[in-house]
Amino acid sequence: MIRTRAQERRQQALANAAIGRTAVVLYACDEGSRADATAALAGLRRFANAREWVIVDEILDSAPLATPLDDRPMWHSVREAISAGLAEGIVAPPNHTCDDVEGGRAELFDWLAEHAAFLTTAHSHVCTAPCPGPGGDRR
C-alpha cells in the first residue's frame, strides 16, 4: 500500500507517542520583559517535561501578539520543525498563536492538520493565590 507523506508522518507520530517520544517545539512571544518571557518558556518546559515530551527547540519571538504568525520573525523556525518532521507539536501560552486574529486560528489548524501535528496551550505561571475555577470562582 502506498502512503502519502502526511500518512507516514502521522504513523510515525502515533508510534512515537505510544513509546513516549512526542517531539515538540516550545513557542512564546517576548512582548513584556525578558524575565517574563524566560519564565513563560520555563513554564512551557515544565508542561512538556511532565508529559515526557522531547523538546526539540525553544523559540522566543520578538513580535507583538497581534502580528500574524507568518509575519513574525521566528515563526518560520516553528514551521520548519513541523514540516521537516523534527517536531510533532507546538506548546505555547494561550493567545501566542493568533487566537485573536481573525481567521488566524482556522488557518493554523488547517496547516497543522496537513502536517499531522498539534498545538497545545499551557499557562506558564503558578498561582500564588487560589486560581480561578470554571466560571471565574476562586478555589
C-alpha positions in Angstrom: 0.0 0.0 0.0 1.4 3.4 -1.0 1.1 6.0 1.8 1.2 9.8 1.4 3.9 11.8 3.2 1.2 13.1 5.6 0.1 9.5 6.4 3.7 8.4 7.0 4.2 11.4 9.4 1.0 10.6 11.2 2.0 6.9 11.5 5.4 7.9 12.9 3.8 10.4 15.3 1.5 7.7 16.6 4.4 5.3 17.1 6.4 7.9 18.9 3.5 8.8 21.1 3.0 5.2 22.0 6.5 4.9 23.4 6.6 8.4 24.9 8.7 10.2 22.3 6.5 13.0 21.2 8.7 15.8 19.9 7.6 19.4 20.5 8.7 23.0 19.9 8.1 25.5 22.7 7.0 28.9 21.3 6.3 32.2 23.0 6.3 35.9 22.2 8.5 38.3 24.1 6.1 41.1 24.5 6.9 42.1 28.0 10.2 41.9 29.9 12.9 39.3 29.1 12.3 37.9 32.6 8.6 37.3 31.8 9.5 35.6 28.5 12.1 33.4 30.2 9.6 32.5 32.9 7.0 31.6 30.2 9.4 29.3 28.5 10.3 27.7 31.8 6.6 27.0 32.4 6.1 25.5 29.0 9.2 23.4 29.6 7.7 22.1 32.8 4.4 21.3 31.0 6.2 19.4 28.3 8.5 17.6 30.7 5.6 16.5 32.8 4.3 14.7 29.8 7.7 13.2 29.0 7.7 15.0 25.6 11.0 15.6 23.9 11.7 19.4 23.4 13.5 19.9 20.1 13.6 23.6 20.2 12.6 26.6 22.4 11.6 29.6 20.3 11.2 33.1 21.7 9.7 35.5 19.1 10.1 39.3 19.4 6.9 40.1 17.5 3.8 41.6 19.3 1.0 39.1 19.8 -1.3 41.0 17.3 1.2 40.2 14.5 0.0 37.5 12.1 2.0 34.3 12.5 3.6 34.4 9.1 4.8 38.0 9.7 6.7 37.0 12.9 10.4 36.7 12.6 10.8 33.4 14.4 7.6 31.6 13.2 9.4 30.2 10.2 11.5 28.1 12.6 8.4 26.6 14.1 7.1 25.8 10.6 10.4 24.3 9.6 10.5 22.0 12.6 7.0 20.7 11.9 7.4 20.5 8.1 10.7 18.6 8.4 9.1 16.1 10.9 11.5 17.2 13.7 8.5 18.1 15.9 5.0 16.8 16.0 3.5 19.6 18.1 3.8 23.1 19.4 3.4 24.1 23.0 2.6 27.8 23.5 1.0 30.1 26.1 -2.7 30.9 25.4 -3.0 33.7 22.8 0.5 33.4 21.5 -0.6 31.7 18.3 -3.0 34.2 16.8 -6.1 33.1 18.8 -7.5 36.7 18.4 -6.5 37.3 14.8 -9.5 36.8 12.5 -9.0 33.6 10.5 -5.6 33.0 12.1 -6.7 30.1 14.3 -8.5 28.3 11.5 -5.6 28.7 9.1 -3.2 27.4 11.7 -5.3 24.4 12.5 -5.6 23.6 8.8 -1.9 23.8 8.4 -1.3 21.6 11.5 -3.8 19.0 10.1 -1.9 18.9 6.8 1.2 18.0 8.7 -0.4 15.6 11.2 0.7 18.0 14.0 -0.9 19.5 17.1 -0.9 22.7 19.1 -1.4 22.7 22.9 -1.6 25.8 25.0 -0.4 25.9 28.6 -0.5 28.5 31.2 3.1 29.1 32.3 2.6 30.7 35.7 2.0 29.3 39.1 -0.9 30.8 41.1 0.2 32.2 44.4 -3.4 32.9 45.4 -6.3 30.4 44.7 -6.6 30.1 41.0 -9.9 30.8 39.3 -12.0 27.8 38.6 -14.7 27.4 35.9 -16.8 30.5 35.7 -14.1 32.6 37.5 -14.9 31.5 41.0 -11.8 31.2 43.3 -10.9 27.8 44.7 
